[in-house]
């Protein structure tokens, strides 16, 4: 479903939703998540988990839940993750079910950005969980391939890294029809307006569901 570019109503609706964003590197999905949390009352970012070491200034439970490899394994054994994956074959990242289901049940809206594989895992989890199925909407941020390369070049990425990311982007772009909503990226402001419109559409879907 394409996003309506019209601005959402100014009234605040407290119907909780989960927005799951995906898109290639350079699509602006991280910025969109940050703006929704900063500018839309009632939105929080899902705090995910990782086995990597905290970077300077990062706080456990705020930026990530920092797990040891053993702790991560224990949560895997308990089937506690909605999704998880290896990143660069070095560290594991994942989303605890409790980090999503508990806030939703308490009436809080959430937003998260993951890769396309992670979205597939969310879909599988939703198939088995009525709360997740009702409140979740998946959003793909689509960027035309030539423009995406220009954006990555503007970020100073190496040619090798850009080529790697472009291969991934072309593969992931083939999955966009599986998403509930698609934003064709135009500008930071237009994309944010489109995401707010999707938020209102999803709230309506939840209310009618």
ChimeraX commands (.cxc) that place a marker at each C-alpha (Angstrom):
marker #1 position 0.00,0.00,0.00 radius 0.5
marker #1 position 1.46,3.36,-0.99 radius 0.5
marker #1 position 1.63,6.06,1.64 radius 0.5
marker #1 position -0.80,8.96,1.49 radius 0.5
marker #1 position 1.21,12.17,1.29 radius 0.5
marker #1 position -1.46,14.17,3.11 radius 0.5
marker #1 position -0.54,15.43,6.57 radius 0.5
marker #1 position -2.25,13.64,9.46 radius 0.5
marker #1 position -4.89,15.20,11.64 radius 0.5
marker #1 position -3.58,17.43,14.40 radius 0.5
marker #1 position -5.58,15.53,17.02 radius 0.5
marker #1 position -3.64,13.01,19.07 radius 0.5
marker #1 position -5.05,9.48,19.10 radius 0.5
marker #1 position -3.73,7.15,21.78 radius 0.5
marker #1 position -4.35,3.91,19.87 radius 0.5
marker #1 position -1.03,2.00,20.22 radius 0.5
marker #1 position 0.76,0.76,17.12 radius 0.5
marker #1 position 4.07,-0.87,16.21 radius 0.5
marker #1 position 5.78,0.58,13.14 radius 0.5
marker #1 position 8.48,-1.73,11.74 radius 0.5
marker #1 position 10.67,0.09,9.23 radius 0.5
marker #1 position 13.11,-1.36,6.71 radius 0.5
marker #1 position 15.03,0.02,3.79 radius 0.5
marker #1 position 18.51,0.21,2.33 radius 0.5
marker #1 position 21.41,2.03,3.92 radius 0.5
marker #1 position 20.95,5.68,2.99 radius 0.5
marker #1 position 17.14,5.53,2.95 radius 0.5
marker #1 position 16.83,7.64,6.10 radius 0.5
marker #1 position 14.98,5.06,8.17 radius 0.5
marker #1 position 17.01,5.74,11.32 radius 0.5
marker #1 position 16.29,9.48,11.08 radius 0.5
marker #1 position 12.58,8.75,10.62 radius 0.5
marker #1 position 12.54,6.62,13.76 radius 0.5
marker #1 position 14.33,9.32,15.74 radius 0.5
marker #1 position 11.90,12.01,14.57 radius 0.5
marker #1 position 8.82,9.95,15.42 radius 0.5
marker #1 position 10.13,9.46,18.95 radius 0.5
marker #1 position 11.17,13.10,19.33 radius 0.5
marker #1 position 8.18,14.79,17.71 radius 0.5
marker #1 position 5.14,12.51,18.10 radius 0.5
marker #1 position 3.80,12.21,21.66 radius 0.5
marker #1 position 3.55,8.66,22.98 radius 0.5
marker #1 position 6.10,7.04,20.66 radius 0.5
marker #1 position 9.11,5.10,21.95 radius 0.5
marker #1 position 11.91,3.27,20.18 radius 0.5
marker #1 position 12.06,-0.46,20.75 radius 0.5
marker #1 position 15.20,-1.18,22.76 radius 0.5
marker #1 position 16.90,-4.10,21.05 radius 0.5
marker #1 position 19.68,-6.37,22.30 radius 0.5
marker #1 position 23.25,-6.89,21.18 radius 0.5
marker #1 position 26.30,-8.88,22.15 radius 0.5
marker #1 position 28.72,-6.11,21.14 radius 0.5
marker #1 position 30.43,-3.95,23.72 radius 0.5
marker #1 position 28.81,-0.59,24.61 radius 0.5
marker #1 position 30.28,2.42,22.84 radius 0.5
marker #1 position 31.20,5.56,24.80 radius 0.5
marker #1 position 28.04,7.20,26.10 radius 0.5
marker #1 position 25.77,4.23,25.48 radius 0.5
marker #1 position 23.59,3.18,28.40 radius 0.5
marker #1 position 22.36,-0.36,29.01 radius 0.5
marker #1 position 18.59,-0.51,28.72 radius 0.5
marker #1 position 18.42,2.83,26.90 radius 0.5
marker #1 position 20.41,2.43,23.70 radius 0.5
marker #1 position 20.52,-1.38,23.77 radius 0.5
marker #1 position 20.22,-4.26,26.17 radius 0.5
marker #1 position 23.86,-5.34,26.22 radius 0.5
marker #1 position 24.11,-9.12,26.66 radius 0.5
marker #1 position 27.08,-11.40,26.98 radius 0.5
marker #1 position 27.18,-14.28,24.51 radius 0.5
marker #1 position 26.04,-16.57,27.33 radius 0.5
marker #1 position 23.09,-14.33,28.22 radius 0.5
marker #1 position 22.07,-14.15,24.57 radius 0.5
marker #1 position 22.24,-17.94,24.31 radius 0.5
marker #1 position 20.07,-18.29,27.40 radius 0.5
marker #1 position 17.38,-16.03,25.94 radius 0.5
marker #1 position 17.53,-17.98,22.69 radius 0.5
marker #1 position 17.01,-21.21,24.61 radius 0.5
marker #1 position 13.98,-19.64,26.28 radius 0.5
marker #1 position 12.56,-18.60,22.87 radius 0.5
marker #1 position 12.49,-15.02,24.14 radius 0.5
marker #1 position 13.30,-13.27,20.83 radius 0.5
marker #1 position 10.88,-12.10,18.17 radius 0.5
marker #1 position 13.84,-11.90,15.80 radius 0.5
marker #1 position 17.62,-12.04,15.90 radius 0.5
marker #1 position 20.57,-12.23,13.53 radius 0.5
marker #1 position 24.34,-12.22,13.23 radius 0.5
marker #1 position 25.75,-8.91,11.95 radius 0.5
marker #1 position 29.05,-9.00,10.05 radius 0.5
marker #1 position 29.55,-12.52,11.51 radius 0.5
marker #1 position 30.81,-10.90,14.67 radius 0.5
marker #1 position 27.97,-9.79,16.96 radius 0.5
marker #1 position 24.37,-10.81,17.41 radius 0.5
marker #1 position 21.43,-8.44,17.54 radius 0.5
marker #1 position 17.85,-9.28,18.47 radius 0.5
marker #1 position 14.48,-8.03,19.64 radius 0.5
marker #1 position 13.04,-9.47,22.83 radius 0.5
marker #1 position 9.33,-10.24,22.70 radius 0.5
marker #1 position 8.91,-8.52,26.06 radius 0.5
marker #1 position 10.40,-5.29,24.65 radius 0.5
marker #1 position 7.52,-5.14,22.17 radius 0.5
marker #1 position 4.53,-6.96,23.61 radius 0.5
marker #1 position 4.63,-5.46,27.10 radius 0.5
marker #1 position 4.62,-1.80,25.95 radius 0.5
marker #1 position 1.93,-2.50,23.32 radius 0.5
marker #1 position -0.28,-4.19,25.90 radius 0.5
marker #1 position 0.22,-1.15,28.16 radius 0.5
marker #1 position -0.98,1.18,25.38 radius 0.5
marker #1 position 2.36,2.57,24.16 radius 0.5
marker #1 position 3.24,3.06,20.49 radius 0.5
marker #1 position 6.59,1.75,19.29 radius 0.5
marker #1 position 8.88,2.12,16.28 radius 0.5
marker #1 position 11.85,0.03,15.19 radius 0.5
marker #1 position 14.04,-0.31,12.11 radius 0.5
marker #1 position 15.38,-3.70,11.13 radius 0.5
marker #1 position 16.60,-5.37,7.95 radius 0.5
marker #1 position 14.28,-7.20,5.56 radius 0.5
marker #1 position 15.14,-10.55,7.17 radius 0.5
marker #1 position 14.14,-9.10,10.54 radius 0.5
marker #1 position 10.79,-7.97,9.14 radius 0.5
marker #1 position 10.12,-11.51,7.92 radius 0.5
marker #1 position 10.74,-12.73,11.46 radius 0.5
marker #1 position 8.32,-10.13,12.81 radius 0.5
marker #1 position 5.70,-11.35,10.33 radius 0.5
marker #1 position 6.15,-14.93,11.50 radius 0.5
marker #1 position 5.84,-13.82,15.12 radius 0.5
marker #1 position 2.67,-11.88,14.29 radius 0.5
marker #1 position 1.15,-14.96,12.69 radius 0.5
marker #1 position 1.29,-16.61,16.12 radius 0.5
marker #1 position 0.48,-13.57,18.27 radius 0.5
marker #1 position -2.88,-11.75,17.87 radius 0.5
marker #1 position -1.67,-8.63,19.72 radius 0.5
marker #1 position 1.28,-8.22,17.38 radius 0.5
marker #1 position -0.80,-9.03,14.30 radius 0.5
marker #1 position -3.38,-6.40,15.15 radius 0.5
marker #1 position -1.07,-3.52,16.05 radius 0.5
marker #1 position 1.90,-4.01,13.69 radius 0.5
marker #1 position 2.46,-2.26,10.38 radius 0.5
marker #1 position 5.51,-2.84,8.18 radius 0.5
marker #1 position 6.95,0.06,6.19 radius 0.5
marker #1 position 9.53,-0.10,3.39 radius 0.5
marker #1 position 11.50,3.05,2.58 radius 0.5
marker #1 position 12.16,2.79,-1.14 radius 0.5
marker #1 position 14.88,4.81,-2.86 radius 0.5
marker #1 position 15.51,4.62,-6.63 radius 0.5
marker #1 position 18.80,2.78,-7.14 radius 0.5
marker #1 position 20.64,5.65,-8.93 radius 0.5
marker #1 position 19.64,8.09,-6.18 radius 0.5
marker #1 position 20.64,5.62,-3.49 radius 0.5
marker #1 position 24.15,5.36,-4.91 radius 0.5
marker #1 position 24.40,9.17,-4.92 radius 0.5
marker #1 position 23.35,9.28,-1.27 radius 0.5
marker #1 position 25.95,6.71,-0.26 radius 0.5
marker #1 position 28.65,8.48,-2.24 radius 0.5
marker #1 position 27.67,11.69,-0.43 radius 0.5
marker #1 position 28.28,9.93,2.89 radius 0.5
marker #1 position 31.87,9.22,1.94 radius 0.5
marker #1 position 31.51,5.44,1.81 radius 0.5
marker #1 position 34.27,3.53,0.02 radius 0.5
marker #1 position 33.57,2.21,-3.47 radius 0.5
marker #1 position 33.80,-1.37,-2.16 radius 0.5
marker #1 position 31.32,-0.66,0.64 radius 0.5
marker #1 position 28.94,1.15,-1.70 radius 0.5
marker #1 position 29.00,-1.76,-4.16 radius 0.5
marker #1 position 28.27,-4.19,-1.33 radius 0.5
marker #1 position 25.39,-2.08,-0.04 radius 0.5
marker #1 position 23.94,-1.66,-3.53 radius 0.5
marker #1 position 23.84,-5.43,-4.07 radius 0.5
marker #1 position 21.99,-5.78,-0.75 radius 0.5
marker #1 position 19.63,-2.92,-1.64 radius 0.5
marker #1 position 18.71,-4.42,-5.01 radius 0.5
marker #1 position 17.98,-7.78,-3.35 radius 0.5
marker #1 position 15.90,-6.21,-0.58 radius 0.5
marker #1 position 14.01,-3.99,-2.99 radius 0.5
marker #1 position 12.47,-7.12,-4.51 radius 0.5
marker #1 position 10.73,-7.72,-1.17 radius 0.5
marker #1 position 8.95,-4.36,-0.96 radius 0.5
marker #1 position 5.59,-5.70,-2.16 radius 0.5
marker #1 position 5.41,-7.80,1.01 radius 0.5
marker #1 position 5.23,-4.66,3.16 radius 0.5
marker #1 position 1.99,-3.11,4.37 radius 0.5
marker #1 position 3.13,0.36,3.31 radius 0.5
marker #1 position 5.80,1.76,0.99 radius 0.5
marker #1 position 7.27,5.25,1.14 radius 0.5
marker #1 position 9.03,6.31,-2.04 radius 0.5
marker #1 position 11.70,8.54,-0.55 radius 0.5
marker #1 position 11.68,12.14,-1.74 radius 0.5
marker #1 position 13.05,14.42,0.99 radius 0.5
marker #1 position 13.51,14.14,4.74 radius 0.5
marker #1 position 10.44,16.29,5.39 radius 0.5
marker #1 position 8.23,14.59,2.79 radius 0.5
marker #1 position 9.20,11.16,4.09 radius 0.5
marker #1 position 8.35,12.20,7.65 radius 0.5
marker #1 position 4.95,13.52,6.59 radius 0.5
marker #1 position 4.32,10.24,4.74 radius 0.5
marker #1 position 5.27,8.20,7.81 radius 0.5
marker #1 position 2.92,10.21,10.01 radius 0.5
marker #1 position 0.13,9.55,7.51 radius 0.5
marker #1 position 0.90,5.81,7.70 radius 0.5
marker #1 position 0.77,6.01,11.50 radius 0.5
marker #1 position -2.77,7.44,11.31 radius 0.5
marker #1 position -3.81,4.83,8.73 radius 0.5
marker #1 position -2.51,2.06,10.95 radius 0.5
marker #1 position -4.33,3.46,13.97 radius 0.5
marker #1 position -7.55,3.42,11.96 radius 0.5
marker #1 position -6.87,-0.18,10.93 radius 0.5
marker #1 position -6.34,-1.17,14.56 radius 0.5
marker #1 position -9.55,0.55,15.64 radius 0.5
marker #1 position -11.57,-1.15,12.91 radius 0.5
marker #1 position -9.94,-4.53,13.47 radius 0.5
marker link #1:1,2 radius 0.2
marker link #1:2,3 radius 0.2
marker link #1:3,4 radius 0.2
marker link #1:4,5 radius 0.2
marker link #1:5,6 radius 0.2
marker link #1:6,7 radius 0.2
marker link #1:7,8 radius 0.2
marker link #1:8,9 radius 0.2
marker link #1:9,10 radius 0.2
marker link #1:10,11 radius 0.2
marker link #1:11,12 radius 0.2
marker link #1:12,13 radius 0.2
marker link #1:13,14 radius 0.2
marker link #1:14,15 radius 0.2
marker link #1:15,16 radius 0.2
marker link #1:16,17 radius 0.2
marker link #1:17,18 radius 0.2
marker link #1:18,19 radius 0.2
marker link #1:19,20 radius 0.2
marker link #1:20,21 radius 0.2
marker link #1:21,22 radius 0.2
marker link #1:22,23 radius 0.2
marker link #1:23,24 radius 0.2
marker link #1:24,25 radius 0.2
marker link #1:25,26 radius 0.2
marker link #1:26,27 radius 0.2
marker link #1:27,28 radius 0.2
marker link #1:28,29 radius 0.2
marker link #1:29,30 radius 0.2
marker link #1:30,31 radius 0.2
marker link #1:31,32 radius 0.2
marker link #1:32,33 radius 0.2
marker link #1:33,34 radius 0.2
marker link #1:34,35 radius 0.2
marker link #1:35,36 radius 0.2
marker link #1:36,37 radius 0.2
marker link #1:37,38 radius 0.2
marker link #1:38,39 radius 0.2
marker link #1:39,40 radius 0.2
marker link #1:40,41 radius 0.2
marker link #1:41,42 radius 0.2
marker link #1:42,43 radius 0.2
marker link #1:43,44 radius 0.2
marker link #1:44,45 radius 0.2
marker link #1:45,46 radius 0.2
marker link #1:46,47 radius 0.2
marker link #1:47,48 radius 0.2
marker link #1:48,49 radius 0.2
marker link #1:49,50 radius 0.2
marker link #1:50,51 radius 0.2
marker link #1:51,52 radius 0.2
marker link #1:52,53 radius 0.2
marker link #1:53,54 radius 0.2
marker link #1:54,55 radius 0.2
marker link #1:55,56 radius 0.2
marker link #1:56,57 radius 0.2
marker link #1:57,58 radius 0.2
marker link #1:58,59 radius 0.2
marker link #1:59,60 radius 0.2
marker link #1:60,61 radius 0.2
marker link #1:61,62 radius 0.2
marker link #1:62,63 radius 0.2
marker link #1:63,64 radius 0.2
marker link #1:64,65 radius 0.2
marker link #1:65,66 radius 0.2
marker link #1:66,67 radius 0.2
marker link #1:67,68 radius 0.2
marker link #1:68,69 radius 0.2
marker link #1:69,70 radius 0.2
marker link #1:70,71 radius 0.2
marker link #1:71,72 radius 0.2
marker link #1:72,73 radius 0.2
marker link #1:73,74 radius 0.2
marker link #1:74,75 radius 0.2
marker link #1:75,76 radius 0.2
marker link #1:76,77 radius 0.2
marker link #1:77,78 radius 0.2
marker link #1:78,79 radius 0.2
marker link #1:79,80 radius 0.2
marker link #1:80,81 radius 0.2
marker link #1:81,82 radius 0.2
marker link #1:82,83 radius 0.2
marker link #1:83,84 radius 0.2
marker link #1:84,85 radius 0.2
marker link #1:85,86 radius 0.2
marker link #1:86,87 radius 0.2
marker link #1:87,88 radius 0.2
marker link #1:88,89 radius 0.2
marker link #1:89,90 radius 0.2
marker link #1:90,91 radius 0.2
marker link #1:91,92 radius 0.2
marker link #1:92,93 radius 0.2
marker link #1:93,94 radius 0.2
marker link #1:94,95 radius 0.2
marker link #1:95,96 radius 0.2
marker link #1:96,97 radius 0.2
marker link #1:97,98 radius 0.2
marker link #1:98,99 radius 0.2
marker link #1:99,100 radius 0.2
marker link #1:100,101 radius 0.2
marker link #1:101,102 radius 0.2
marker link #1:102,103 radius 0.2
marker link #1:103,104 radius 0.2
marker link #1:104,105 radius 0.2
marker link #1:105,106 radius 0.2
marker link #1:106,107 radius 0.2
marker link #1:107,108 radius 0.2
marker link #1:108,109 radius 0.2
marker link #1:109,110 radius 0.2
marker link #1:110,111 radius 0.2
marker link #1:111,112 radius 0.2
marker link #1:112,113 radius 0.2
marker link #1:113,114 radius 0.2
marker link #1:114,115 radius 0.2
marker link #1:115,116 radius 0.2
marker link #1:116,117 radius 0.2
marker link #1:117,118 radius 0.2
marker link #1:118,119 radius 0.2
marker link #1:119,120 radius 0.2
marker link #1:120,121 radius 0.2
marker link #1:121,122 radius 0.2
marker link #1:122,123 radius 0.2
marker link #1:123,124 radius 0.2
marker link #1:124,125 radius 0.2
marker link #1:125,126 radius 0.2
marker link #1:126,127 radius 0.2
marker link #1:127,128 radius 0.2
marker link #1:128,129 radius 0.2
marker link #1:129,130 radius 0.2
marker link #1:130,131 radius 0.2
marker link #1:131,132 radius 0.2
marker link #1:132,133 radius 0.2
marker link #1:133,134 radius 0.2
marker link #1:134,135 radius 0.2
marker link #1:135,136 radius 0.2
marker link #1:136,137 radius 0.2
marker link #1:137,138 radius 0.2
marker link #1:138,139 radius 0.2
marker link #1:139,140 radius 0.2
marker link #1:140,141 radius 0.2
marker link #1:141,142 radius 0.2
marker link #1:142,143 radius 0.2
marker link #1:143,144 radius 0.2
marker link #1:144,145 radius 0.2
marker link #1:145,146 radius 0.2
marker link #1:146,147 radius 0.2
marker link #1:147,148 radius 0.2
marker link #1:148,149 radius 0.2
marker link #1:149,150 radius 0.2
marker link #1:150,151 radius 0.2
marker link #1:151,152 radius 0.2
marker link #1:152,153 radius 0.2
marker link #1:153,154 radius 0.2
marker link #1:154,155 radius 0.2
marker link #1:155,156 radius 0.2
marker link #1:156,157 radius 0.2
marker link #1:157,158 radius 0.2
marker link #1:158,159 radius 0.2
marker link #1:159,160 radius 0.2
marker link #1:160,161 radius 0.2
marker link #1:161,162 radius 0.2
marker link #1:162,163 radius 0.2
marker link #1:163,164 radius 0.2
marker link #1:164,165 radius 0.2
marker link #1:165,166 radius 0.2
marker link #1:166,167 radius 0.2
marker link #1:167,168 radius 0.2
marker link #1:168,169 radius 0.2
marker link #1:169,170 radius 0.2
marker link #1:170,171 radius 0.2
marker link #1:171,172 radius 0.2
marker link #1:172,173 radius 0.2
marker link #1:173,174 radius 0.2
marker link #1:174,175 radius 0.2
marker link #1:175,176 radius 0.2
marker link #1:176,177 radius 0.2
marker link #1:177,178 radius 0.2
marker link #1:178,179 radius 0.2
marker link #1:179,180 radius 0.2
marker link #1:180,181 radius 0.2
marker link #1:181,182 radius 0.2
marker link #1:182,183 radius 0.2
marker link #1:183,184 radius 0.2
marker link #1:184,185 radius 0.2
marker link #1:185,186 radius 0.2
marker link #1:186,187 radius 0.2
marker link #1:187,188 radius 0.2
marker link #1:188,189 radius 0.2
marker link #1:189,190 radius 0.2
marker link #1:190,191 radius 0.2
marker link #1:191,192 radius 0.2
marker link #1:192,193 radius 0.2
marker link #1:193,194 radius 0.2
marker link #1:194,195 radius 0.2
marker link #1:195,196 radius 0.2
marker link #1:196,197 radius 0.2
marker link #1:197,198 radius 0.2
marker link #1:198,199 radius 0.2
marker link #1:199,200 radius 0.2
marker link #1:200,201 radius 0.2
marker link #1:201,202 radius 0.2
marker link #1:202,203 radius 0.2
marker link #1:203,204 radius 0.2
marker link #1:204,205 radius 0.2
marker link #1:205,206 radius 0.2
marker link #1:206,207 radius 0.2
marker link #1:207,208 radius 0.2
marker link #1:208,209 radius 0.2
view
